Amino acid sequence: MIRLFRRSIGLFAVVLFIATAAAAQAGNGEKGVINFLEPKLADAVLQHDKEIFVLNGCAYCHGVDLKVRNGEAADLMHSALVAADVDGNLLAPLLRAGIPQTAKLSPMPQFSDLSDHELADIVQWIHYARQDGRYKELTAQGQPSPSGDPAAGKTYFDKNCASCHSMQGDFAAAVAKYPGNALKLQILRPDALQSDPSWRVSDLQDTKKIDARNRHQKLLENYSAQDVANLLAYLQTK
């Protein structure tokens, strides 16, 4: 019964989104994507995650791109809880339990009847959408960039980057290869970790690349503009 009720909410949201899609084409602004049907993602797994997120009504309040549409839902794009979540260890139990109404936020229903796989799909979409959204925020044109502090950048590098990267090795080459803003884009999304979805066994078993991609995606979710400015200032002093 609960599942049927929530499915009805999800289908209502689908109809509402489609009915207002024409308005969305004129520009969604900060109200979030309304026409969730496009674009279709090349990664079939992520496309499935997106559909589960939408069909269970999550997009109606949180926005499929995590831009809150109704002003009453939690801001998942900048949530400290989402930032701390690892593979659903925090989000999945919260989805199962639901959240009661507060003075500022609407209640969130329980998703107690969803399978572990369905909850994992929702969690994965939240993290993907957050990574994509944070990248767009950090690279938006016309946004003033804070002044970087090389000492703070070194502290960040030593804590988060030095276990895999070296200022005398790969980063020295990267600084020489990517001047200015190009280096910033490489910090956020390294070319070496960007590739089309692949189901080849060799790619699926490349745990080193998978782990590196996961670590960089987690950093991308949680970078502040100041973190990036500090890192650039440190790297460009070398």
C-alpha positions as a Markdown table, in Angstrom:
| # | Residue | x | y | z |
|---|---|---|---|---|
| 1 | Met | 0.0 | 0.0 | 0.0 |
| 2 | Ile | 2.8 | 2.4 | 0.9 |
| 3 | Arg | 4.6 | 1.6 | -2.3 |
| 4 | Leu | 1.5 | 2.1 | -4.4 |
| 5 | Phe | 0.9 | 5.5 | -2.7 |
| 6 | Arg | 4.4 | 6.6 | -3.3 |
| 7 | Arg | 4.3 | 5.4 | -6.9 |
| 8 | Ser | 1.2 | 7.5 | -7.4 |
| 9 | Ile | 3.1 | 10.5 | -6.1 |
| 10 | Gly | 6.0 | 9.7 | -8.4 |
| 11 | Leu | 3.7 | 9.4 | -11.4 |
| 12 | Phe | 2.0 | 12.6 | -10.5 |
| 13 | Ala | 5.4 | 14.3 | -10.4 |
| 14 | Val | 6.2 | 12.8 | -13.8 |
| 15 | Val | 3.0 | 14.3 | -15.3 |
| 16 | Leu | 3.6 | 17.6 | -13.6 |
| 17 | Phe | 7.2 | 17.8 | -14.9 |
| 18 | Ile | 6.2 | 16.9 | -18.5 |
| 19 | Ala | 3.3 | 19.5 | -18.4 |
| 20 | Thr | 5.8 | 22.2 | -17.4 |
| 21 | Ala | 8.7 | 21.1 | -19.6 |
| 22 | Ala | 8.0 | 23.8 | -22.2 |
| 23 | Ala | 8.5 | 26.5 | -19.5 |
| 24 | Ala | 11.8 | 24.8 | -18.6 |
| 25 | Gln | 13.1 | 25.2 | -22.1 |
| 26 | Ala | 13.1 | 28.9 | -21.6 |
| 27 | Gly | 15.6 | 28.5 | -18.7 |
| 28 | Asn | 15.4 | 26.6 | -15.5 |
| 29 | Gly | 17.4 | 29.3 | -13.5 |
| 30 | Glu | 17.9 | 28.1 | -10.0 |
| 31 | Lys | 14.6 | 26.3 | -9.7 |
| 32 | Gly | 16.0 | 23.0 | -10.9 |
| 33 | Val | 15.5 | 20.9 | -13.9 |
| 34 | Ile | 11.9 | 20.3 | -14.6 |
| 35 | Asn | 12.1 | 18.1 | -17.8 |
| 36 | Phe | 14.0 | 15.2 | -16.2 |
| 37 | Leu | 13.5 | 13.0 | -19.3 |
| 38 | Glu | 16.4 | 14.6 | -21.1 |
| 39 | Pro | 19.3 | 14.3 | -21.6 |
| 40 | Lys | 19.5 | 10.5 | -21.6 |
| 41 | Leu | 22.7 | 9.5 | -20.0 |
| 42 | Ala | 25.3 | 7.4 | -21.9 |
| 43 | Asp | 25.9 | 5.4 | -18.7 |
| 44 | Ala | 22.9 | 3.0 | -18.5 |
| 45 | Val | 23.5 | 2.4 | -14.8 |
| 46 | Leu | 23.3 | 6.1 | -13.9 |
| 47 | Gln | 20.2 | 6.5 | -16.2 |
| 48 | His | 18.6 | 3.7 | -14.2 |
| 49 | Asp | 19.6 | 5.4 | -10.9 |
| 50 | Lys | 18.0 | 8.6 | -12.2 |
| 51 | Glu | 14.8 | 6.9 | -13.1 |
| 52 | Ile | 14.5 | 5.3 | -9.6 |
| 53 | Phe | 15.1 | 8.7 | -8.0 |
| 54 | Val | 12.4 | 10.3 | -10.1 |
| 55 | Leu | 9.8 | 7.5 | -10.0 |
| 56 | Asn | 9.9 | 7.4 | -6.2 |
| 57 | Gly | 9.1 | 11.1 | -6.0 |
| 58 | Cys | 12.5 | 12.4 | -4.9 |
| 59 | Ala | 12.9 | 14.8 | -7.8 |
| 60 | Tyr | 9.6 | 16.5 | -7.1 |
| 61 | Cys | 11.0 | 18.2 | -3.9 |
| 62 | His | 14.8 | 17.9 | -4.4 |
| 63 | Gly | 15.0 | 18.4 | -8.1 |
| 64 | Val | 16.6 | 15.8 | -10.4 |
| 65 | Asp | 19.7 | 18.0 | -10.5 |
| 66 | Leu | 19.5 | 18.7 | -6.7 |
| 67 | Lys | 18.3 | 22.2 | -7.1 |
| 68 | Val | 15.4 | 22.5 | -4.7 |
| 69 | Arg | 12.2 | 23.5 | -6.5 |
| 70 | Asn | 9.7 | 24.1 | -3.6 |
| 71 | Gly | 11.9 | 25.8 | -1.1 |
| 72 | Glu | 11.0 | 23.3 | 1.6 |
| 73 | Ala | 13.3 | 20.3 | 0.9 |
| 74 | Ala | 16.8 | 19.8 | 2.2 |
| 75 | Asp | 19.6 | 21.2 | 0.0 |
| 76 | Leu | 21.4 | 17.9 | -1.0 |
| 77 | Met | 23.8 | 19.8 | -3.2 |
| 78 | His | 25.5 | 21.4 | -0.1 |
| 79 | Ser | 24.4 | 19.0 | 2.7 |
| 80 | Ala | 27.0 | 18.1 | 5.2 |
| 81 | Leu | 25.3 | 14.8 | 5.7 |
| 82 | Val | 25.6 | 13.9 | 2.0 |
| 83 | Ala | 29.2 | 15.1 | 2.1 |
| 84 | Ala | 30.0 | 12.6 | 4.9 |
| 85 | Asp | 28.1 | 9.7 | 3.4 |
| 86 | Val | 30.1 | 6.7 | 2.1 |
| 87 | Asp | 28.3 | 4.2 | -0.1 |
| 88 | Gly | 25.0 | 5.0 | 1.6 |
| 89 | Asn | 26.1 | 4.4 | 5.1 |
| 90 | Leu | 24.3 | 7.5 | 6.3 |
| 91 | Leu | 21.7 | 8.2 | 3.5 |
| 92 | Ala | 20.2 | 4.7 | 3.2 |
| 93 | Pro | 19.1 | 4.4 | 6.8 |
| 94 | Leu | 17.7 | 7.9 | 6.6 |
| 95 | Leu | 15.7 | 7.0 | 3.5 |
| 96 | Arg | 14.3 | 3.9 | 5.2 |
| 97 | Ala | 13.3 | 5.9 | 8.4 |
| 98 | Gly | 12.0 | 9.1 | 6.8 |
| 99 | Ile | 12.2 | 12.5 | 8.4 |
| 100 | Pro | 9.4 | 14.2 | 10.3 |
| 101 | Gln | 8.3 | 17.7 | 9.5 |
| 102 | Thr | 10.2 | 20.6 | 11.0 |
| 103 | Ala | 9.6 | 24.3 | 11.2 |
| 104 | Lys | 11.6 | 24.9 | 8.0 |
| 105 | Leu | 11.4 | 21.7 | 6.0 |
| 106 | Ser | 8.6 | 19.4 | 4.8 |
| 107 | Pro | 8.5 | 15.8 | 6.0 |
| 108 | Met | 10.2 | 13.1 | 4.0 |
| 109 | Pro | 8.2 | 9.8 | 3.7 |
| 110 | Gln | 9.7 | 6.5 | 4.7 |
| 111 | Phe | 11.1 | 4.3 | 2.0 |
| 112 | Ser | 11.0 | 1.2 | 4.1 |
| 113 | Asp | 9.5 | -1.0 | 1.4 |
| 114 | Leu | 12.3 | -0.3 | -1.1 |
| 115 | Ser | 15.0 | -3.0 | -1.6 |
| 116 | Asp | 18.6 | -2.4 | -0.6 |
| 117 | His | 19.4 | -2.1 | -4.4 |
| 118 | Glu | 16.7 | 0.5 | -4.9 |
| 119 | Leu | 18.0 | 2.6 | -2.0 |
| 120 | Ala | 21.6 | 2.2 | -3.4 |
| 121 | Asp | 20.3 | 3.5 | -6.8 |
| 122 | Ile | 18.8 | 6.6 | -5.1 |
| 123 | Val | 22.0 | 7.2 | -3.1 |
| 124 | Gln | 24.2 | 6.8 | -6.2 |
| 125 | Trp | 22.1 | 9.3 | -8.2 |
| 126 | Ile | 22.3 | 11.8 | -5.3 |
| 127 | His | 26.1 | 11.6 | -5.3 |
| 128 | Tyr | 26.4 | 11.8 | -9.1 |
| 129 | Ala | 24.1 | 14.8 | -9.4 |
| 130 | Arg | 26.0 | 16.5 | -6.6 |
| 131 | Gln | 29.3 | 15.9 | -8.3 |
| 132 | Asp | 27.9 | 17.3 | -11.6 |
| 133 | Gly | 26.3 | 20.3 | -9.8 |
| 134 | Arg | 29.4 | 21.1 | -7.8 |
| 135 | Tyr | 31.5 | 21.0 | -10.9 |
| 136 | Lys | 29.2 | 23.5 | -12.6 |
| 137 | Glu | 29.2 | 25.8 | -9.6 |
| 138 | Leu | 33.0 | 25.7 | -9.3 |
| 139 | Thr | 33.5 | 26.4 | -13.1 |
| 140 | Ala | 30.7 | 28.9 | -13.6 |
| 141 | Gln | 31.6 | 31.9 | -15.7 |
| 142 | Gly | 31.5 | 35.3 | -14.0 |
| 143 | Gln | 31.9 | 34.0 | -10.5 |
| 144 | Pro | 34.6 | 35.8 | -8.5 |
| 145 | Ser | 37.4 | 33.5 | -7.4 |
| 146 | Pro | 38.8 | 33.8 | -3.9 |
| 147 | Ser | 42.5 | 34.6 | -3.5 |
| 148 | Gly | 44.5 | 31.4 | -2.9 |
| 149 | Asp | 46.8 | 30.7 | 0.1 |
| 150 | Pro | 49.7 | 28.5 | -0.9 |
| 151 | Ala | 50.3 | 27.3 | 2.7 |
| 152 | Ala | 46.7 | 26.2 | 3.1 |
| 153 | Gly | 47.0 | 24.6 | -0.4 |
| 154 | Lys | 50.0 | 22.6 | 0.8 |
| 155 | Thr | 48.1 | 21.5 | 3.9 |
| 156 | Tyr | 45.2 | 20.3 | 1.7 |
| 157 | Phe | 47.5 | 18.6 | -0.8 |
| 158 | Asp | 49.4 | 16.7 | 2.0 |
| 159 | Lys | 46.1 | 15.5 | 3.5 |
| 160 | Asn | 44.1 | 14.6 | 0.4 |
| 161 | Cys | 46.5 | 14.2 | -2.5 |
| 162 | Ala | 50.0 | 13.2 | -1.5 |
| 163 | Ser | 49.2 | 9.6 | -1.0 |
| 164 | Cys | 48.8 | 9.2 | -4.8 |
| 165 | His | 50.5 | 12.3 | -6.3 |
| 166 | Ser | 53.9 | 13.9 | -6.1 |
| 167 | Met | 54.9 | 17.5 | -6.6 |
| 168 | Gln | 58.2 | 16.2 | -8.0 |
| 169 | Gly | 56.4 | 13.7 | -10.3 |
| 170 | Asp | 53.0 | 13.8 | -12.0 |
| 171 | Phe | 51.9 | 17.2 | -10.6 |
| 172 | Ala | 55.1 | 18.8 | -11.8 |
| 173 | Ala | 54.3 | 17.6 | -15.3 |
| 174 | Ala | 50.6 | 18.6 | -15.0 |
| 175 | Val | 51.5 | 22.2 | -13.9 |
| 176 | Ala | 53.7 | 22.5 | -17.0 |
| 177 | Lys | 51.1 | 21.0 | -19.3 |
| 178 | Tyr | 48.0 | 22.8 | -18.1 |
| 179 | Pro | 48.3 | 26.6 | -17.7 |
| 180 | Gly | 45.9 | 28.7 | -15.8 |
| 181 | Asn | 42.2 | 27.6 | -15.8 |
| 182 | Ala | 43.1 | 24.3 | -17.5 |
| 183 | Leu | 44.9 | 23.2 | -14.4 |
| 184 | Lys | 41.8 | 24.0 | -12.3 |
| 185 | Leu | 39.7 | 21.8 | -14.6 |
| 186 | Gln | 42.2 | 18.9 | -14.3 |
| 187 | Ile | 42.1 | 19.2 | -10.5 |
| 188 | Leu | 38.3 | 18.9 | -10.6 |
| 189 | Arg | 38.0 | 16.2 | -13.3 |
| 190 | Pro | 41.3 | 14.7 | -14.4 |
| 191 | Asp | 41.2 | 13.7 | -18.1 |
| 192 | Ala | 42.9 | 10.4 | -17.2 |
| 193 | Leu | 39.8 | 9.3 | -15.2 |
| 194 | Gln | 37.2 | 10.4 | -17.7 |
| 195 | Ser | 36.0 | 7.8 | -20.1 |
| 196 | Asp | 32.9 | 6.5 | -21.7 |
| 197 | Pro | 31.0 | 3.7 | -19.8 |
| 198 | Ser | 32.6 | 0.3 | -20.5 |
| 199 | Trp | 31.6 | -3.2 | -19.6 |
| 200 | Arg | 34.8 | -4.8 | -20.7 |
| 201 | Val | 36.1 | -7.2 | -18.1 |
| 202 | Ser | 39.6 | -5.5 | -18.1 |
| 203 | Asp | 38.0 | -2.2 | -17.3 |
| 204 | Leu | 35.7 | -3.6 | -14.6 |
| 205 | Gln | 38.7 | -5.2 | -12.9 |
| 206 | Asp | 40.9 | -2.1 | -13.1 |
| 207 | Thr | 40.5 | -1.5 | -9.4 |
| 208 | Lys | 43.3 | 1.1 | -9.3 |
| 209 | Lys | 41.5 | 3.3 | -11.8 |
| 210 | Ile | 38.1 | 2.7 | -10.2 |
| 211 | Asp | 39.5 | 3.6 | -6.7 |
| 212 | Ala | 41.2 | 6.8 | -8.1 |
| 213 | Arg | 38.0 | 7.9 | -9.9 |
| 214 | Asn | 35.9 | 7.3 | -6.7 |
| 215 | Arg | 38.4 | 9.3 | -4.6 |
| 216 | His | 38.4 | 12.2 | -7.1 |
| 217 | Gln | 34.6 | 12.2 | -7.3 |
| 218 | Lys | 34.4 | 12.4 | -3.5 |
| 219 | Leu | 36.8 | 15.3 | -3.5 |
| 220 | Leu | 34.8 | 17.0 | -6.2 |
| 221 | Glu | 31.6 | 16.7 | -4.1 |
| 222 | Asn | 33.2 | 18.5 | -1.2 |
| 223 | Tyr | 35.6 | 21.1 | -2.7 |
| 224 | Ser | 34.9 | 24.6 | -1.7 |
| 225 | Ala | 35.9 | 27.4 | -4.0 |
| 226 | Gln | 38.5 | 28.4 | -1.4 |
| 227 | Asp | 40.0 | 24.8 | -1.4 |
| 228 | Val | 40.5 | 24.9 | -5.1 |
| 229 | Ala | 42.0 | 28.4 | -5.0 |
| 230 | Asn | 44.4 | 27.3 | -2.3 |
| 231 | Leu | 45.4 | 24.2 | -4.2 |
| 232 | Leu | 46.1 | 26.2 | -7.4 |
| 233 | Ala | 48.1 | 28.8 | -5.5 |
| 234 | Tyr | 50.3 | 26.0 | -4.0 |
| 235 | Leu | 50.7 | 24.1 | -7.3 |
| 236 | Gln | 51.6 | 27.1 | -9.3 |
| 237 | Thr | 54.3 | 28.2 | -6.9 |
| 238 | Lys | 56.3 | 25.1 | -7.8 |
